[in-house]
């Protein structure tokens, strides 16, 4: 009976040791497929793209000071006056109409400087889009790897439960045969109850992970394939910090904001520069009688320049100077923050490499210990409790291996994000959404002539 008990237990140990090799990989969905689905279905990414389009269209609004304009004005009046000679009321009517065409021949450079400022703001919007894209990609990768991790954990917890079931069955047989005490059976049942609790928690984590994956990609998680380790990672902490300082979207954004603040000096100067405008007006007036009828054509060339520095102008200049100083400080802070983040991400990735080697050695050792204790327990040299402890060590080590392998892959992708290289272009997925510059202009929702009314455009 003792040999039967230990044979059952030893078989459970061997099954538990082989579980990690049984994870299915046939017909697997790759990480690339998941990223393509996520990029195509992400609403936050679509919103960021439309935000970039809005920033691009802002450039066209900066020509207001040099655009040709035309206005039509009409007025009419009618009156009734009581005459003093007793002949009743005298009626008087008049109507006039005029059209004026005007254009700034020189607007002091406002169009040029404001357009340049809008172009810099477009660069800032582009950096913001890249940041959103990196966030979407990293969230998808985390969800993908979480599904793989929780599935492997569920398999291990299920195998652990089956192994402890075998322990309980064997302990019950020994108790019935008088070869063991009820205490040993109670110990096995207690460990089985804990294993079932852990299995339930693992199953819940798996359902949550698959739900998060579907919410990001729009598809169910199939037989996900374990991705390969990321290549072309920085080889040193200095290389990581340098790459982040050059390519991270936060740095690009902060740099663009500083350039926009510096451009503020030019736009302010252009706003108070001399201007020259030309206007051409034609009007006609018809009134009761003929003496008040007239037609006028007027051409006007106007040169305008400020001769006093107002309080508003001086305050605007001080505001621009303060904004420029603020942007430079924010740029330096962004450099510090991004550099620290890149160094931390590199250290975390290196740590997972070391941890993986250590946990592999630990698993090999714990499996050897468990097999040795199982053999010794057959001859009464070790107790059932010793065997349960050894098997639990194997299970715990295998769970830690799943976690470390997960952390290693995730750390490599986080390192790419920290240096600004986790974009669709870097991953070979630029064709999913296409180039931002190729995005078509949105349809004009208003009529382009009088009346200026809103038109309903189908989405």
BALUMLO-442658 format. One record per residue (C-alpha): residue number from 1; y, x, z. Coordinates in nm, 2 decimals, always signed. Example, Ala and Ser with C-alpha at 12.3 -4.5 7.8 and 13.67 -1.06 7.14 Angstrom:
k, north, east, up
1, -0.45, +1.23, +0.78
2, -0.11, +1.37, +0.71
! end
This chain:
k, north, east, up
1, +0.00, +0.00, +0.00
2, +0.24, +0.29, +0.08
3, +0.17, +0.45, -0.26
4, +0.24, +0.11, -0.43
5, +0.57, +0.08, -0.25
6, +0.69, +0.43, -0.34
7, +0.57, +0.39, -0.70
8, +0.79, +0.08, -0.73
9, +1.08, +0.26, -0.58
10, +1.04, +0.57, -0.79
11, +1.03, +0.36, -1.10
12, +1.36, +0.20, -1.00
13, +1.52, +0.54, -0.95
14, +1.41, +0.65, -1.29
15, +1.54, +0.33, -1.45
16, +1.87, +0.38, -1.27
17, +1.90, +0.73, -1.40
18, +1.85, +0.62, -1.76
19, +2.09, +0.33, -1.75
20, +2.40, +0.52, -1.89
21, +2.20, +0.60, -2.21
22, +2.13, +0.23, -2.27
23, +2.49, +0.13, -2.36
24, +2.47, -0.03, -2.71
25, +2.68, +0.13, -2.99
26, +2.54, -0.04, -3.30
27, +2.78, -0.25, -3.50
28, +3.06, -0.12, -3.28
29, +3.42, -0.21, -3.32
30, +3.63, +0.11, -3.33
31, +3.95, +0.18, -3.15
32, +4.12, +0.20, -3.49
33, +4.02, -0.16, -3.56
34, +4.15, -0.27, -3.22
35, +4.49, -0.10, -3.28
36, +4.53, -0.25, -3.62
37, +4.47, -0.60, -3.48
38, +4.70, -0.54, -3.19
39, +4.99, -0.40, -3.41
40, +4.95, -0.69, -3.65
41, +4.95, -0.96, -3.37
42, +5.20, -0.81, -3.12
43, +5.50, -1.04, -3.07
44, +5.69, -0.78, -2.88
45, +5.66, -0.54, -3.17
46, +5.76, -0.81, -3.42
47, +6.06, -0.88, -3.20
48, +6.15, -0.51, -3.19
49, +6.14, -0.50, -3.57
50, +6.37, -0.80, -3.60
51, +6.60, -0.63, -3.35
52, +6.61, -0.33, -3.58
53, +6.69, -0.55, -3.88
54, +6.97, -0.71, -3.68
55, +7.11, -0.36, -3.60
56, +7.09, -0.27, -3.97
57, +7.28, -0.59, -4.07
58, +7.55, -0.50, -3.82
59, +7.65, -0.21, -4.05
60, +7.76, -0.46, -4.31
61, +8.00, -0.64, -4.06
62, +8.21, -0.32, -4.02
63, +8.40, -0.37, -4.34
64, +8.62, -0.66, -4.22
65, +8.93, -0.44, -4.21
66, +8.89, -0.35, -4.58
67, +8.73, -0.66, -4.73
68, +8.92, -0.87, -4.99
69, +9.01, -1.21, -4.84
70, +9.14, -1.53, -5.00
71, +9.27, -1.84, -4.82
72, +9.38, -2.18, -4.94
73, +9.64, -2.37, -4.74
74, +9.76, -2.73, -4.81
75, +10.00, -2.95, -4.62
76, +10.13, -3.30, -4.67
77, +10.38, -3.53, -4.50
78, +10.51, -3.88, -4.52
79, +10.80, -4.05, -4.35
80, +10.99, -4.39, -4.34
81, +11.35, -4.39, -4.23
82, +11.58, -4.69, -4.16
83, +11.88, -4.66, -4.38
84, +12.23, -4.71, -4.24
85, +12.35, -4.92, -4.53
86, +12.11, -5.21, -4.45
87, +11.89, -5.15, -4.75
88, +11.57, -5.12, -4.54
89, +11.34, -4.83, -4.50
90, +11.36, -4.52, -4.72
91, +11.02, -4.36, -4.80
92, +10.99, -3.98, -4.82
93, +10.67, -3.79, -4.91
94, +10.59, -3.42, -4.98
95, +10.28, -3.21, -5.04
96, +10.24, -2.83, -5.08
97, +9.95, -2.60, -5.16
98, +9.92, -2.23, -5.17
99, +9.66, -1.96, -5.21
100, +9.69, -1.61, -5.07
101, +9.47, -1.31, -5.17
102, +9.51, -1.00, -4.95
103, +9.34, -0.66, -4.90
104, +9.40, -0.35, -4.70
105, +9.46, -0.07, -4.94
106, +9.42, +0.17, -4.65
107, +9.29, +0.06, -4.31
108, +9.34, +0.39, -4.12
109, +8.97, +0.48, -4.17
110, +8.85, +0.19, -3.95
111, +8.58, +0.09, -4.20
112, +8.45, +0.44, -4.23
113, +8.44, +0.51, -3.86
114, +8.30, +0.17, -3.75
115, +8.03, +0.20, -4.01
116, +7.94, +0.54, -3.89
117, +7.92, +0.40, -3.53
118, +7.69, +0.12, -3.65
119, +7.46, +0.37, -3.82
120, +7.43, +0.57, -3.50
121, +7.35, +0.24, -3.32
122, +7.08, +0.18, -3.58
123, +6.92, +0.51, -3.48
124, +6.92, +0.40, -3.12
125, +6.75, +0.07, -3.23
126, +6.49, +0.28, -3.42
127, +6.42, +0.48, -3.11
128, +6.39, +0.16, -2.91
129, +6.14, +0.03, -3.16
130, +5.93, +0.35, -3.14
131, +5.92, +0.31, -2.76
132, +5.79, -0.05, -2.79
133, +5.54, +0.06, -3.05
134, +5.41, +0.33, -2.82
135, +5.39, +0.08, -2.53
136, +5.19, -0.17, -2.74
137, +4.95, +0.11, -2.86
138, +4.90, +0.25, -2.51
139, +4.84, -0.10, -2.37
140, +4.58, -0.17, -2.64
141, +4.40, +0.16, -2.57
142, +4.39, +0.09, -2.20
143, +4.25, -0.26, -2.26
144, +3.99, -0.11, -2.50
145, +3.88, +0.16, -2.26
146, +3.88, -0.08, -1.97
147, +3.63, -0.31, -2.15
148, +3.40, -0.01, -2.21
149, +3.44, +0.11, -1.85
150, +3.37, -0.23, -1.69
151, +3.07, -0.29, -1.92
152, +2.91, +0.04, -1.81
153, +2.99, -0.04, -1.45
154, +2.83, -0.38, -1.48
155, +2.52, -0.23, -1.63
156, +2.50, +0.02, -1.34
157, +2.56, -0.25, -1.08
158, +2.29, -0.47, -1.24
159, +2.04, -0.18, -1.24
160, +2.13, -0.10, -0.88
161, +2.07, -0.46, -0.78
162, +1.73, -0.46, -0.96
163, +1.64, -0.13, -0.78
164, +1.72, -0.28, -0.44
165, +1.53, -0.59, -0.53
166, +1.23, -0.37, -0.58
167, +1.30, -0.21, -0.24
168, +1.31, -0.55, -0.07
169, +0.99, -0.66, -0.24
170, +0.81, -0.34, -0.14
171, +0.95, -0.36, +0.22
172, +0.83, -0.72, +0.25
173, +0.48, -0.62, +0.14
174, +0.48, -0.34, +0.40
175, +0.59, -0.57, +0.67
176, +0.32, -0.82, +0.59
177, +0.07, -0.55, +0.59
178, +0.19, -0.42, +0.92
179, +0.30, -0.08, +0.78
180, +0.67, -0.13, +0.85
181, +0.89, -0.31, +1.09
182, +1.12, -0.60, +1.01
183, +1.42, -0.37, +1.07
184, +1.34, -0.18, +0.75
185, +1.32, -0.51, +0.56
186, +1.66, -0.61, +0.71
187, +1.81, -0.27, +0.60
188, +1.69, -0.32, +0.24
189, +1.82, -0.68, +0.24
190, +2.16, -0.57, +0.37
191, +2.19, -0.31, +0.09
192, +2.08, -0.57, -0.17
193, +2.35, -0.81, -0.05
194, +2.61, -0.54, -0.08
195, +2.49, -0.45, -0.43
196, +2.51, -0.82, -0.54
197, +2.86, -0.84, -0.41
198, +2.96, -0.53, -0.60
199, +2.79, -0.67, -0.91
200, +2.99, -0.99, -0.89
201, +3.31, -0.80, -0.85
202, +3.22, -0.58, -1.15
203, +3.14, -0.90, -1.36
204, +3.48, -1.04, -1.27
205, +3.65, -0.72, -1.37
206, +3.46, -0.73, -1.70
207, +3.57, -1.08, -1.78
208, +3.93, -0.99, -1.70
209, +3.92, -0.68, -1.91
210, +3.78, -0.87, -2.21
211, +4.04, -1.14, -2.16
212, +4.32, -0.88, -2.16
213, +4.17, -0.72, -2.47
214, +4.16, -1.05, -2.66
215, +4.52, -1.13, -2.56
216, +4.64, -0.81, -2.71
217, +4.43, -0.80, -3.03
218, +4.37, -1.17, -3.09
219, +3.99, -1.11, -3.14
220, +3.70, -1.10, -2.90
221, +3.56, -0.77, -2.78
222, +3.25, -0.68, -2.98
223, +3.03, -0.39, -2.92
224, +3.32, -0.14, -2.86
225, +3.25, +0.21, -2.96
226, +3.34, +0.50, -2.72
227, +3.63, +0.68, -2.90
228, +3.62, +1.05, -2.95
229, +3.84, +1.28, -2.74
230, +4.19, +1.31, -2.88
231, +4.26, +1.63, -3.08
232, +4.58, +1.82, -3.14
233, +4.69, +1.78, -2.78
234, +4.94, +2.03, -2.64
235, +4.77, +2.35, -2.53
236, +5.01, +2.45, -2.26
237, +5.24, +2.27, -2.02
238, +5.54, +2.44, -2.18
239, +5.44, +2.31, -2.52
240, +5.40, +1.96, -2.38
241, +5.75, +1.97, -2.22
242, +5.91, +2.11, -2.54
243, +5.74, +1.85, -2.76
244, +5.86, +1.57, -2.53
245, +6.21, +1.70, -2.53
246, +6.22, +1.68, -2.91
247, +6.02, +1.37, -3.00
248, +6.01, +1.13, -2.71
249, +6.19, +0.80, -2.79
250, +6.38, +0.81, -2.47
251, +6.53, +1.14, -2.57
252, +6.61, +1.02, -2.92
253, +6.77, +0.71, -2.78
254, +6.98, +0.90, -2.52
255, +7.09, +1.15, -2.79
256, +7.20, +0.87, -3.02
257, +7.39, +0.70, -2.73
258, +7.57, +1.02, -2.67
259, +7.66, +1.06, -3.04
260, +7.78, +0.69, -3.04
261, +8.00, +0.76, -2.74
262, +8.15, +1.06, -2.91
263, +8.21, +0.85, -3.22
264, +8.41, +0.62, -3.00
265, +8.70, +0.87, -3.01
266, +8.71, +0.84, -3.39
267, +8.69, +0.46, -3.40
268, +8.97, +0.44, -3.14
269, +9.19, +0.68, -3.34
270, +9.13, +0.48, -3.66
271, +9.22, +0.16, -3.48
272, +9.58, +0.28, -3.42
273, +9.63, +0.47, -3.75
274, +9.88, +0.36, -4.01
275, +9.76, +0.09, -4.25
276, +9.88, -0.03, -4.59
277, +9.81, -0.39, -4.71
278, +9.87, -0.57, -5.03
279, +9.89, -0.95, -5.06
280, +9.95, -1.19, -5.35
281, +10.05, -1.55, -5.28
282, +10.11, -1.85, -5.51
283, +10.23, -2.19, -5.38
284, +10.36, -2.51, -5.52
285, +10.54, -2.80, -5.35
286, +10.60, -3.16, -5.47
287, +10.83, -3.40, -5.28
288, +11.01, -3.73, -5.33
289, +11.26, -3.67, -5.60
290, +11.28, -3.35, -5.80
291, +11.53, -3.14, -5.61
292, +11.27, -3.02, -5.36
293, +10.99, -2.94, -5.61
294, +10.93, -2.56, -5.64
295, +10.67, -2.31, -5.74
296, +10.65, -1.96, -5.58
297, +10.46, -1.64, -5.66
298, +10.50, -1.36, -5.41
299, +10.36, -1.01, -5.41
300, +10.38, -0.80, -5.09
301, +10.30, -0.45, -5.00
302, +10.31, -0.38, -4.62
303, +10.30, -0.05, -4.45
304, +10.24, -0.07, -4.07
305, +10.21, +0.20, -3.81
306, +10.24, +0.19, -3.43
307, +10.53, +0.39, -3.28
308, +10.44, +0.33, -2.91
309, +10.13, +0.41, -2.71
310, +10.06, +0.10, -2.51
311, +9.89, +0.06, -2.18
312, +9.59, -0.10, -2.36
313, +9.56, +0.20, -2.59
314, +9.57, +0.45, -2.30
315, +9.32, +0.25, -2.11
316, +9.09, +0.24, -2.41
317, +9.11, +0.61, -2.45
318, +9.02, +0.67, -2.09
319, +8.73, +0.42, -2.12
320, +8.60, +0.61, -2.42
321, +8.62, +0.94, -2.23
322, +8.44, +0.80, -1.93
323, +8.17, +0.65, -2.15
324, +8.12, +0.98, -2.32
325, +8.08, +1.17, -1.99
326, +7.84, +0.90, -1.88
327, +7.63, +0.93, -2.19
328, +7.60, +1.31, -2.16
329, +7.48, +1.28, -1.80
330, +7.23, +1.01, -1.90
331, +7.11, +1.24, -2.18
332, +7.05, +1.53, -1.93
333, +6.87, +1.29, -1.69
334, +6.65, +1.17, -1.98
335, +6.56, +1.53, -2.06
336, +6.47, +1.59, -1.70
337, +6.27, +1.27, -1.66
338, +6.08, +1.31, -1.99
339, +6.00, +1.67, -1.93
340, +5.86, +1.60, -1.58
341, +5.66, +1.31, -1.72
342, +5.51, +1.54, -1.99
343, +5.42, +1.81, -1.74
344, +5.26, +1.56, -1.51
345, +5.06, +1.40, -1.80
346, +4.94, +1.75, -1.90
347, +4.83, +1.83, -1.55
348, +4.65, +1.50, -1.51
349, +4.46, +1.56, -1.84
350, +4.36, +1.90, -1.73
351, +4.25, +1.76, -1.39
352, +4.02, +1.51, -1.56
353, +3.85, +1.79, -1.76
354, +3.77, +1.98, -1.44
355, +3.66, +1.66, -1.26
356, +3.43, +1.58, -1.55
357, +3.25, +1.91, -1.52
358, +3.22, +1.86, -1.14
359, +3.08, +1.51, -1.16
360, +2.82, +1.60, -1.42
361, +2.69, +1.88, -1.19
362, +2.69, +1.63, -0.90
363, +2.49, +1.37, -1.10
364, +2.23, +1.63, -1.19
365, +2.20, +1.74, -0.83
366, +2.18, +1.39, -0.68
367, +1.91, +1.29, -0.93
368, +1.70, +1.59, -0.84
369, +1.75, +1.51, -0.47
370, +1.65, +1.15, -0.52
371, +1.34, +1.24, -0.70
372, +1.25, +1.50, -0.44
373, +1.30, +1.25, -0.15
374, +1.10, +0.99, -0.33
375, +0.81, +1.23, -0.36
376, +0.84, +1.34, +0.00
377, +0.86, +0.98, +0.12
378, +0.51, +0.92, -0.03
379, +0.37, +1.16, +0.21
380, +0.57, +1.04, +0.51
381, +0.80, +1.34, +0.52
382, +1.11, +1.12, +0.45
383, +1.20, +0.77, +0.57
384, +1.28, +0.47, +0.36
385, +1.64, +0.50, +0.48
386, +1.66, +0.86, +0.35
387, +1.54, +0.73, +0.01
388, +1.79, +0.45, +0.01
389, +2.07, +0.69, +0.09
390, +1.97, +0.93, -0.19
391, +1.94, +0.65, -0.45
392, +2.28, +0.52, -0.34
393, +2.43, +0.87, -0.39
394, +2.29, +0.87, -0.75
395, +2.44, +0.52, -0.82
396, +2.78, +0.62, -0.67
397, +2.78, +0.94, -0.88
398, +2.70, +0.75, -1.20
399, +2.99, +0.51, -1.13
400, +3.22, +0.81, -1.07
401, +3.11, +0.96, -1.40
402, +3.21, +0.63, -1.58
403, +3.55, +0.64, -1.41
404, +3.61, +1.01, -1.48
405, +3.51, +0.98, -1.85
406, +3.74, +0.67, -1.87
407, +4.02, +0.87, -1.70
408, +3.97, +1.17, -1.93
409, +4.02, +0.96, -2.24
410, +4.30, +0.76, -2.10
411, +4.48, +1.08, -1.98
412, +4.46, +1.23, -2.33
413, +4.63, +0.92, -2.48
414, +4.89, +0.91, -2.21
415, +4.97, +1.27, -2.28
416, +5.03, +1.18, -2.64
417, +5.26, +0.90, -2.53
418, +5.44, +1.14, -2.29
419, +5.53, +1.38, -2.57
420, +5.62, +1.09, -2.81
421, +5.32, +1.13, -3.05
422, +5.15, +0.80, -2.98
423, +5.30, +0.61, -3.28
424, +5.13, +0.42, -3.56
425, +5.24, +0.70, -3.80
426, +5.08, +0.97, -3.58
427, +4.76, +0.77, -3.56
428, +4.74, +0.70, -3.93
429, +4.82, +0.33, -3.89
430, +5.17, +0.33, -4.06
431, +5.03, +0.10, -4.33
432, +4.97, -0.19, -4.09
433, +5.33, -0.30, -4.06
434, +5.50, -0.07, -4.31
435, +5.82, +0.13, -4.30
436, +6.11, -0.02, -4.11
437, +6.35, +0.07, -4.39
438, +6.14, -0.14, -4.64
439, +6.18, -0.46, -4.43
440, +6.36, -0.72, -4.64
441, +6.69, -0.87, -4.54
442, +6.66, -1.20, -4.37
443, +6.77, -1.51, -4.56
444, +7.13, -1.61, -4.51
445, +7.13, -1.94, -4.31
446, +7.48, -2.03, -4.42
447, +7.63, -2.13, -4.75
448, +7.83, -1.85, -4.91
449, +8.11, -2.07, -5.03
450, +8.31, -2.36, -4.89
451, +8.20, -2.54, -4.68
452, +8.06, -2.27, -4.45
453, +7.77, -2.48, -4.32
454, +7.43, -2.40, -4.17
455, +7.13, -2.43, -4.39
456, +6.78, -2.50, -4.25
457, +6.55, -2.21, -4.36
458, +6.18, -2.26, -4.32
459, +6.02, -2.01, -4.09
! end
